[in-house]
Amino acid sequence: MAKKYVYFFGDGKAEGNKDMKNLLGGKGANLAEMTNLNIPVPAGFTILTEVCTEYYKNNEKYPEGLIEQVKENLKKVEKCMNARFGDPTNPLLVSVRSGARVSMPGMMDTVLNIGLNDRSIKGLINQTKNEKFAYDSYRRFIQMYGDVVLGIEHNKFEKILEKARKRKNVRHEKDLDVEDLKEIVLEYKELVKKETGSPFPDDPEDQLWGAIGAVFKSWNNKRAINYRKINNIPDDWGTAVNVQAMVYGNMGNDSATGVAFTRDPATGESRFYGEFLLNAQGEDVVAGIRTPLPINLVSKKVDSELSLEEMMPEVYRELEGIRNKLEKHYKDLQDIEFTIQKGKLWMLQTRSGKRTGFAALRIAVEMVEEGLIDEKTAITRVEPQHIIHLLAPVFDPREKEKALKEGRFLAKGLNAGPGAASGKIVFNPDRAEILNGKGEKVILVRIETSPEDIHGMKAAEGILTSRGGMTSHAALVARGMGKSCVVGCSDLDINYDEKIVTVNNKILKEGDYISIDGTTGEVIDGKILTKDSEILQVLIKKTMKEEDSKIYQQFKKFFTWVDKYRTMKIRTNADTPEDASNALVFGAEGIGLCRTEHMFFDEDRIDTMREMILAENTEGRKKALSKLLPMQREDFIKIFRVMNGLPVTIRTLDPPLHEFLPHKDVEIEKLAQKTGVPFETLKSKVESLKEANPMLGHRGCRLGIVYPEITEMQAQAIFEAAVAVKKEGVKVIPEVMIPLVGDVKELKKQKEIVVRKAEEIMKRENEKIDYLVGTMIEIPRAALTADKIAEEAEFFSFGTNDLTQTTFGISRDDAAHFLPFYMREGLLKNDPFETLDFEGVGQLLKLGVERGRKTKNNLKIGICGEHGGDPETVKFCFRIGLNYVSCSPFRVPVARLAAAQENIVEK
Amino acid sequence: MAKKYVYFFGDGKAEGNKDMKNLLGGKGANLAEMTNLNIPVPAGFTILTEVCTEYYKNNEKYPEGLIEQVKENLKKVEKCMNARFGDPTNPLLVSVRSGARVSMPGMMDTVLNIGLNDRSIKGLINQTKNEKFAYDSYRRFIQMYGDVVLGIEHNKFEKILEKARKRKNVRHEKDLDVEDLKEIVLEYKELVKKETGSPFPDDPEDQLWGAIGAVFKSWNNKRAINYRKINNIPDDWGTAVNVQAMVYGNMGNDSATGVAFTRDPATGESRFYGEFLLNAQGEDVVAGIRTPLPINLVSKKVDSELSLEEMMPEVYRELEGIRNKLEKHYKDLQDIEFTIQKGKLWMLQTRSGKRTGFAALRIAVEMVEEGLIDEKTAITRVEPQHIIHLLAPVFDPREKEKALKEGRFLAKGLNAGPGAASGKIVFNPDRAEILNGKGEKVILVRIETSPEDIHGMKAAEGILTSRGGMTSHAALVARGMGKSCVVGCSDLDINYDEKIVTVNNKILKEGDYISIDGTTGEVIDGKILTKDSEILQVLIKKTMKEEDSKIYQQFKKFFTWVDKYRTMKIRTNADTPEDASNALVFGAEGIGLCRTEHMFFDEDRIDTMREMILAENTEGRKKALSKLLPMQREDFIKIFRVMNGLPVTIRTLDPPLHEFLPHKDVEIEKLAQKTGVPFETLKSKVESLKEANPMLGHRGCRLGIVYPEITEMQAQAIFEAAVAVKKEGVKVIPEVMIPLVGDVKELKKQKEIVVRKAEEIMKRENEKIDYLVGTMIEIPRAALTADKIAEEAEFFSFGTNDLTQTTFGISRDDAAHFLPFYMREGLLKNDPFETLDFEGVGQLLKLGVERGRKTKNNLKIGICGEHGGDPETVKFCFRIGLNYVSCSPFRVPVARLAAAQENIVEK
């Protein structure tokens, strides 16, 4: 006996159900489910996704038995719908629709009105008493079938239609009369014959199989393949095909079609929300030619509109009943499609509804409160990405709409730091600071940014760059600061000298207003009003009280659940007391990465740093370092105070020293004047420190090994600070982290210095500090020899930024030349600097964990790369057994949620 | 019962033997062996190396039972030597010497004449009837013991000695008389008391234990620790201690001391070769104050010298007998030490003798011919390093000696390319070519070199740079060319503009003669005559006939053995027909790496290459590529012809495109004039291609992926060339290699292009070519995902240069800032760019092999990094199962030997 390839649904009984999405596709599974729930669904059947897979495996042939099964099921549909396929008096018409496991909106084909021909149209006229409707359906059918199944260019049909409109001198085809439509049908048929060499197929069975074949083929059209690449959908999933009896919302003013959400998908409010069109087919709603009406009174925005609730109160009540049934059954926001045919309601689709971050949070919290779902389910209902939206400032929606209508859209870049920002264009970071000091809002517009621009970035509302990717300096720092940021906007031509930026022939000057939306990447000319997120207003800005913000209260409640089901710790990457304190309110449980180098870029420090670098010998270096010591100590004191009771991981100096030196002759000259060192000497020192590949150069622990006095000073600053705050009653847990270790000997040497200094200071000050000395695992050799490194390390922290660079052999700074191409061409699924490459880099993480813990059973292991804020990476880290992830302050709640979700999945 | 810690030797019977070096140390094992061979050896005993290890483990305490065992064995020595330790009439005196498993010459301490005190000296006088000798020995003893055991500064003793000489007004202490010596002994003792607070120990047992302790302690002195670091000797091996009866070569003119080699260690000639001093102690020979005499007539260089053979014919005959016995027994060149005491010959040491490359080869070959050893043993007797010496040109030894005596030594750099070279200083590669064209010999002196200097490097006798390490561009290219090369000679201050080089205040101008020894790193002022190695004269230069060169004949014979026992293939890295043909005569079995990019640097090609790079679109690129196509095809045709019958692995374009562009404004201006492209456009293109980390940038297959037309052109050139030579009757086996693959998808994309082109051309030309498409494994991700990559790859070739850079996160070009420091401080044993890092990078190789062969059982795997010419790496590659290594032409014999040796070891 042949395998069962076809599942029936109809008349309150279906062979499938909602849990069979892999076989039936999302649409088919939910049609079956609704049928079983006794919701009115036009009868039909689903051809399994397997058939698609076998079809392609088998040189586009159908498996044995399929034809018979389709025939049998069609009979069942005829019985349910009390009509016959191709019948001249009472014809059954069907639709053929795709339906993959996950929604691929608009990517595959659909054919409607199958079963119409010159004979059955008579039956349709007979059934509907509406000749115009019948011929309009016939015309639509031939056009759709001609296009989708027979591959005839769409606009060839449109031309015929246009000609008819011109003949009749009307603007829209709905104004054509029956005779016109009959004429068009004839012309369409001629076109088909001319184009294909054969007459239009008038056998309903041929029509049906043509449509099924077209839907299967559309699984492998270019659009669909691309969509799958982008969305990581395997090619071998295949699509199901749904054959379903047609119902019509365009049979007159007792017919309608609409879409609705069981709750408001924008705000999450629990009210039935939707739109409909009277006397229309589904495609008319999508086409957007007519303005839909609200389904009920509460959705009404304009009093003059008439709602479905008012027009067809009974049908509306039935629909509302179905809404309640579906929500109770699915226990989630549903996105539904319905058609009313001559006063009878038919449901055509239900699926989980897309929603904004605000809605996701509200629905999740309220459904728990309503007893619909439990806390764990609520946690899985909010996407980590939603949290980012919740925290970002937003444009006033009306203002933005206005701007776009006025043609003020300029360009689109990469959406690097979420949120909207608007301000005056400034090209220079100093100027940004000055203007900000005067209370001006500015957008810092740069070709790219560097650590020397940080004060300007801080002062700006948002950052816009013409170069760089999602992990460029600008993007990283902006995300860390929670600033709106659009990068790699290559349409911008920035001229620092003339202080202008040209974009598509439009010239903007410094001081002109510009607006950027870091959530979408849009760049818009002029000013648009923005608002802080409420959560930020409550938590960080303190401009709103907790009790005044419902969304904040829900946020807070939601995260108590998140933390209940979470086991992995979330720390933050923070270099300043401000960062640390922001991270704390977002729930950080420690600092996982405190980069000491950023502390040296302040104007009053960089000169001393340069003095250290330019010193001729150890003596000179020590002298300069002794000036830096009190500054570093003060930095640590402040951070320790903020982090009272929580661990603080401090990384010793990491970047190559030339990063601290000026590179342009003018700047070197300035430094020469300042220091009294001759220009030539300075210049040659700068030259001698230049590196061919600074990422792989003299940096990380290689600095502290060649210049142990640097590590010594840093250790001294850390432990003197620790002792000082301990004496104030602060609980201090310093963890000293040695960067770029490749061999255990390096760690050993650096650890010796740290331990010696720590013991010295504790003895001198008569205080005991609990501290750890550990290492970053950020080059492949460290992961490969993690068992040895663990002999010295008291913790590991994966530096996945550098580990990704070295494992791939890709410089983040240079990747823009080819990575975008790679992603476009499907050579890479994700930007590996955004979501960890589990297949390659992930292996090294796993190896590092296994080997490290082989040596030290309970070795504490975390991650502190930018990946720590990426939800998928956080989940991976949980799966491989990390103790914590560390991310930028604004990503802390994101990571908390992702970690909790993975906990729940595991159980 | 306590463990046995002490092994006795004496009177023809020893408890140890030569195979017990791990326990007895090298010296002790061979003293035992000689004793067992009935060779006259002063009796003594060896304290095991284990004792040293336990001593350090146990807080510098001796293990239980040691003291008793030393006492017992000392009794045995007394019995053998018929004398008693500390006896006032017939005293036994002993020496205490270190002796580790491997020789650590001069690193540890020795104490002689132990057992002397104010009582036993009387016995010594009585025994020898030589009071002056006795007091001289006493003085030496106190001085040595005071220095080595008691830690009193050496020059404090020297001052006393000097005072005595002044008092007596003599130049040398041998001219002091007994009374003077007695006085000195008293003063020495006073010094000891003053310095240590205690009198000089006069109990012989105390003296003995003091000396033993001092020798054990010297295992951990700074020199010894450093030596072990440099020579990879584990710290826990420990040293043995040899306590042995003293014999004296300074008891009069019937006494003597000497060292000898059983064959000539410089040439390998089978003649007894050695030197001796009459009436002298061993330390006098080492001190080099007196000129030693030849031991026999054949060693005499000056007629006036009297040889030992002439002076003491009977003793000499006995010594010669021992020489024969030792050589037959050890079957290897022996380095021996002897002392003649009052006409009686004593042997103090025998060990395998160090030898030059010439001697190593000759001895190995001749010992096989003599039936002493078999071929396999011969193969293990020649070090791979020896082969490099055999191929290098040499300075005329007398000329070099003269130059050094004249103070013409200038500086020392890294010995990057072996061999001697002498010529006129030239700073500019073009100028080097011009002068070379005129028949001048030149040394190219550069701060560092780049691919654009290659023509100048070719034209030069040798290359000298002030920057760069052992794997800098200069070093790599020079080794590839087999040129003498000294790099990183930082004492040089090179000024291109003034065309001078300053070194230690000496100024040399362009055109001045300079000489460099790439085998030693020496840089010498002026001209020194050099000679080509004979093997090169025969094989490459054809300036000597095979039958005229004995060393060549031995070389040839030796390598027939090597190839008999070798299974791993050796290929070569060759980019030109000349390289390929040189490699062939050295035994290369294919090309493992043919870099196509070097072909684009020729002056007539680089412009077309630049045209390609500067093209605005695919069209323009294709146009330029079509001009490069015939050139590339011609290159491949020539190489295929040379390599008839052997595989040729061709790597597609690898370096970032900016390497082909000029970077200085003047050069850009020149190019602008040439191409008609505006300067600004060119300049901005050059800028836009600049990369922060070019090593990790847009290069390797990333070029061919973004610009598939490049790979297309290269594939076309390869297969059109292959077809062309096949039509000539050449057997051609092309292997196309895709560089820098990190994911199988990259390889798949590139392979598709290559296969498509290959099939297209084969079809068009109606020829069938056997070819493979494979990949380099040169970034960690490739090794980690080798199982997947092997699905597409038909072979793997490990690019260990880049793999080392990425696995360590170290840029080779920048490593000079810290790698030398790392090596000095023992953080790294070897330069990982010279000898593969087995612990880290080696893991990735093993992983790559395992995973690659998991997918494809018989996957061909090789290595083509510079490491392929490093003997230790070659052996590692054999062990992990590679099919071949590929190295520069001049390293091919080195690799052949190393591969054969590891084969033999494995069996």
Interface residues (C-beta under 8 A of the other chain):
Chain A: E691 A692 N693 P694 M695 L696 G697 H698 R702 I705 V706 L740 G742 D743 K745 E746 K749 E778 I779 P780 R781 L784 T785 D802 Q805 T806 T807 F808 G809 I810 S811 D813 D814 H817 F818 F821 Y822 E825 G826 L827 L828 D837 E839 G840 V841 Q843 L844
Chain B: E691 A692 N693 P694 M695 L696 G697 H698 G700 R702 I705 V706 L740 G742 D743 K745 E746 K749 E778 I779 P780 R781 L784 T785 D802 Q805 T806 T807 F808 G809 I810 S811 D813 D814 H817 F818 F821 Y822 E825 G826 L827 L828 D837 E839 G840 V841 Q843 L844
